Amino acid sequence: MAKYSPSYLGLLLLSFLSVSTAQQQCPPEGATFLPHPDCTKYVICDEGQDFLMDCPPDLYYNTETEQCDFPENVPECVGGTRPPVGGSTVTTSRTTTNATQEPPTTTSQPITNGTTAASTVTPSTTRPPTTTVDPPTTSEPEPGVLYQCGDTITADSGRIDYKLSQTYDAEELCSFVIRVASHSGILFNLESHGINETNAINIFTYSDNGQIDSVHMGPPNPLTEAYLSGALAVVVFRTNNNRGQGFSLSFQGLGSTAYSKGVEMVLSNITGGELRVPSWANYSGTLNAIVLTAGNRKVQGGFDVLKLTISDEDLYTCMSEVNCGCDSLRIFSFVNNAALQEELFCSEQYHRTIFKTKGILIVIFRKFQDGSWASAKLTWNIADS
């Protein structure tokens, strides 16, 4: 479950922090949440690293729910101070810095039948030479910012600016894929929005074991920040009406973990297409995300659906089919603001399986090693249900 903390974290700078929490120390592994003597604060522990967070104004951190809550629900806090537990002092150092981050990378993966995956625009970082003549004023995309449906990014931090100060359309299903390659979690911050409906921004994170976290942001959720475990996220913006405007959603990778690599695709060709996974080489130990949409919108027509057919699946099984220790192929459908797992493939199978939805299909493919023969054929189109 995602945890919220609408403080302004921004980009973490090189720092050394001594937190006299009088609480237990962060465990060396895993992600957890610890209280702070100041009831308006709490600590996120991620793989032994600690991050001091603030609750929204007039709220206290509740250790039972692990969320910020009204003061009357946190009776141990008297005058905003939490009594000490264990009498220990935690002294931690953090050396994360934005100055040495690698620039964000984007991908565009060709597939068969002339279909091309949507991709982010990689803006040029070359500046024109200094002259006495002012250069013409242009609206150049900002590096690390996603603007259009189907954009993907691999970066330590960045932002989605979608239809800011513009009216969005009814029945949009706009998807973005984010990977924070060297981190174990992502902090999302809804910086601004003009959304005029509920549960419009939906975020899901994935690991080798499937979906691990999710959150709705924007109305009716009053909190503007959420921390989710995992390095790979799919963000879906869903609308019912056209009476609102877009949003600005920033993200920051937190914690450290083994480098996460893979391929991210958002395929929105309304006529459909065909793809054999993997269609890429040298991707052992990867986690890959493929999002299928019908032109970034809900499927129109009373009986029409987005149909995905899985065939010729040939996956390497090194453990039981239940544990799926090696290769795996997971199919999720986005319906009613939730990503539901429809099927899990992790063994040698030779049959056709069909999935149908009016919304979005998310395919999470784990390729265990190059020596394995993991593959499957994906075919999708708009068809009568």
N, C-alpha and C positions, 0 to 999 in steps of 0.2 A: 504494500500500500504506500502511496506517495505521502511524504511529509511536507507540510507547508511552513514557510517562514517569510513573510513579506517584508524583510529587511532589504536595504540596498547593499548587496554584496559587491557588485561590479566585478572588475577583473582583479584577481588576487595579485598583490605585489610582493616582492621579496621582503620577508619580515621575520621577526623572532617574537613569539608571544608567550608570556607566562600567565597561565590561567589558574588562579587559586580557587579551584572549584570545590575543594573539600569533598569531592566525590571520587568514585573509582576512576582509574585510568582507562584510556581507550584500549580495547583489546588489539593485539597485533594483526588479527585477521577479521574479515567480514565488515559489515556495515551495521552500526547501531546508533542510538541517540542517548545522550546523557544530560541530566539536569545541571544547572548552574546556580550558584548562590543568589545571583540576581534573577528573580523569577521571570523577568521579561526576556531572559536569554536562555539558550540551550546550546549543546555541542553536538555536531554531527561527527561521528567516528567512521572513517572509511579506510580500511586496510592499515590501521595504526596511526593515521593522520587525523588531526582534529580541526574542525572548522567552527568558529564561534558565530552563532546566528542570533538574530533578534526576532522576537514575536511582533505582531502588529501592535499599534498603540492600544493601551488599556487591556492587553491580554497577557496571561501567564502561561508558562509551559507546564503541561499536565503530564506527569510521568506515567500515568495509567493508560492514557490514550495515545501518548507520544505525539501530541499535537498541541498547538496553542489554543487556550481555552479562556472562558470568562473567569475572573478571580474567585467567584463564589464556588466554582468547581475545583479549585485548588486550595483546600483548607490549610495545608501545611505551610503555605506562604503567608507570613504575617508582615504587613507593611511592605510587601514586595521583596522580602528576603526569605530564602529557603534555609531551614536548619541544616547544619553540617552532617554529613554521613561519612563515617570512617576516618575523618580527620586527615585525609591525604591531600597533597598539593600536586597538581599535574603541571609540569613544565614541558612545553612542547615547542618544537621549531618547525617552521614551514618555509620551504624554499621554492615555492612555485612562482613563476614569473611569466608575464605575458610577453616580455621583451624578446625572448629567444624562441618563441613559438614558430613552428614551421607554417608557411602560408597555407591557407585552405586549398584543397585540391578537389576537383570535380571530375565526373566521369560521364561519358555518353557511350552506351554499349549498343552496337549494331546487332540486329537480329534478323531472322529470315523473313521472307515475304515483304521486304521493303519497309518494315516497321522499325522505327528508331526510338530508343529510350529517351525520355525527356532529360535534359541536363541543365546544370547551372551554367550561367555565363561566367567565365573566368576573366575578370577585368584585368587590363594591362596595368602594370605598376610603373611603366616607363613614363617619365615626366618630360614635357617639352623643354628645350633649352631656354635659358633666360634671355629675353630680348627686350627692346624698348617698346615693342608693340604688344599690347594686351592680347592674350589668346582669346578666341571666341568663347562665349559662355556656353557650356554643354552640360547636360545632366549625365555624368559618368557613374555607372554602378559602383557602389562602395564595396571594396573587397570584404569577403566573409559574410555578405548579406544575401539572403535568398528572397527573390521578388515574385517569382511566378510558380504556379502549380507545377509539380513535377521536379522542382529543383532539388538537388542532393548536395551534400557537403561532407568532407572529412576535415575537422578542425578542432582545436582545443576550445574555441569559443566563437560565437558569431550571433547572427540575428535573422529572424524572419520578419520582413516588412511587407505585408500583403495588403494591397488596396488601402493603404493609409489615406485618409481623407477622400476615399472613393466609396461609392455605394456598391456593395456586393450583390450578386445575383441570387435569386431563389434556387434552392435545390443544388447548391454547389457541393462537390466532394473533392476538395483540393488537398493533395498529399505532398509532404516533404519527407526526406529521409536524412537523418543526422547521425554521424559517427564521430565520437570523441575517442580517438584511437587508443590513447595511452591512459585512459581514466576508467574508473570503476563505477562512476555515477555522473549524473547530469543535473545541474541546478537550472531550472527554467524561471524566467522572470517576465511576466506580462507587463511590459512597460507602458503601453497605452492601447486603447481600443475604442471602437464605436459600435460594438456588437449589441444588437437589440433582440437577442433570443437566448435561450438557455443551452448550456452544454455544447457550444459551437466548436471549441478547441479541444480536441481529444489527442492525448499523447500516450503511446505504448512503447515500452522498451523490451528488448529481446536479448537472450543469451543462447548458449548451446543447448540449454534445457527448455527453450521455448519462451513464451511471454512471462516476464518477471515483475512488471510494474505497469501502472496506468494511472492517469489522472485526467479530470476535466478542468479546464481553466476558462475564465470569463464568467459571466452571469450564469447561475445565481451564486457561484463561488466568490466570496468577497476577498479571498486571499490571492495575492499577486505572485507568490513564489511557490515553487514545488520542487522537491528533490526526488529524483527517481534513480534507482539502482540500474546499472547496465550501461554499456557503451554504444549501443545501437538503438536509435529511436525512430519511430514513424509518427509524424504529426499529421492529423487529419482535421481539416476545417470543414465543418458541415453546416449548411444553412437550410432553413425552411422558407424564409421570406426574403424580401429585398428591401427591408426597412432599416438597415444598419450599414456601418462602415467597417473597414478592415482593422488590422491589429499589428502591433510590433511586439514580437516575442524573442527575447534574447536567451542564449544558453551558454553555460560555462561547465566544462568538465572538471570534476573533483575526484580526489583520491588517485591512486596509481594502481596499475595492473599490467599484465602482459599485453603487448601491442595487439590490438584488434584490427584485423584486416578483412577485406572482402569486397564485394561488388554491390552497389546500390542502384536500383533502377525503378523508375516510375513509368509504366507503359500505358499511354492513354489513347492509343489509336482506336477510335470508335468502331472501325471495321474489323478489329481483331488482329490476331497474329499467331506465330508459332515460335517456340524457343526450346532448344534442348539445353538443359543445365547439366554440368557446367559447359558454357560455350567459351570459357576462358581457360588459360593454362597457368600452371605454377601457383595454384591457390590451395595448397594443403593447409589444413588447420584454419579454414576461413568460415565466417558466418556471413551469409549473403541475403540481401533483402530485395524482393521483387514485388512491386505494388502494381496491381492491374485495375484500371478504372475505365469507365465508358466516357471518355472525353472530359474527365474531371467533374462529372455531374452524376446525379442519381439517374439510373436508367429510366428513360421515358417510355411511355406506352404501358397500357394496363397489363399485358401478358408478356412483355419482353423482359429478359433478364440478361445479366452478364454470366456467360457459361464458360467454365474452365474444365478442360479434360486433361487428366493426368494419365499417361500411358508409358509403357516400356520402362517402368521404374526398376532400377537395378542398383541397389544400395548395399554397401559393405557392412555386414553385421559382425562385430567383434565381441559382443556381449549378447544378452538376451534381447528379444524383440521388444520387451517391455522397457528395458533400461535405455536402449538406443545409444550405446556407448560410442559408436563411430559415426557413420553417415546418417543423416536424417533429413526428411522433407516434411515440413509442417504447413498446413493450409489453414489460414484464418479468414473469416468473413467479418467485415465491419457492418453491423446492423444495429440500429437503435443505440448508438453511442457506445458500443462495446465491440471488441475484437474477439470473436469466439473461435476456438480451435475446432475446425471441422474434421481434420484427419491428420494422422501421424504415420509416415512411412519410414521404416528403418530396416527393411530386409529385402531379399530378392523377391520381387513380385512382378508378374506379367499379366496385368489386366487393366482395363480402362475404368477410371473413376471420374465421375462428373460432379461438379459443384456449381450451384446457381445462386445468384444474389442480385438484388436491385442496387446494391451499394458497391463496396470495394472488396477485392480479394488480396490478401497479403500472403506471399510465399516466403518462408524462411528456410533456406537451404544450407545445411552444414556439410562441408566437404572435409572429411577427417584427414586424408593424406593423399598425395599424388599417386601412390602405389595402388590405391583402391580404384575401382571402376565405377564409382558413383555416377549415376546419370538418370535423367528422366526427361520425358517430352511433355511440354506444356503447350496446349492449343486453346485459344480463347476467342470468343466472338459474342455478338449480341444475337440472341435467338429467342424464339417463342418458348415460353416455359412449358 
